[in-house]
Amino acid sequence: MLSAAVLVLMALCGNHEGNVENIWLFGLAALLLAVVIGDAVLRRNGLRS
């Protein structure tokens, strides 16, 4: 989760001009959070060991 927060901070405090970098950084942060949350749900339900 800390990595996702760092990616969002990089998008907000970067020195880039275009929005392509922001889209990639926000997208990667969202994907990372989805994987972490999905793993936690699967572990709680006993579907993954």
C-alpha positions in Angstrom: 0.0 0.0 0.0 2.9 2.3 0.6 4.1 1.8 -3.0 0.7 2.9 -4.3 0.8 6.0 -2.1 4.3 6.8 -3.5 3.0 6.4 -7.1 0.2 8.8 -6.4 2.6 11.3 -4.8 4.8 11.0 -7.8 1.9 11.8 -10.1 0.9 14.9 -8.0 4.3 16.3 -7.3 6.2 15.4 -10.5 7.9 17.8 -12.9 6.2 16.5 -16.0 4.1 18.5 -18.4 1.7 16.0 -20.0 -1.0 13.8 -18.5 0.2 10.5 -20.0 2.6 10.0 -17.0 -0.3 10.8 -14.6 -2.5 8.2 -16.3 0.2 5.5 -16.0 1.0 6.3 -12.4 -2.6 6.4 -11.2 -3.3 3.3 -13.2 -0.4 1.4 -11.7 -1.4 2.5 -8.2 -5.0 1.3 -8.8 -3.8 -2.0 -10.2 -1.5 -2.5 -7.2 -4.3 -1.7 -4.7 -6.7 -4.1 -6.5 -4.1 -6.9 -6.3 -3.5 -6.3 -2.6 -7.2 -6.1 -1.8 -8.0 -9.1 -3.9 -5.3 -11.2 -2.2 -6.7 -10.1 1.3 -10.2 -11.1 0.3 -9.1 -14.5 -1.1 -7.1 -15.2 2.0 -10.0 -14.3 4.3 -12.4 -16.6 2.4 -9.9 -19.5 2.4 -9.7 -19.7 -1.3 -6.0 -19.2 -1.4 -3.5 -20.8 0.9 
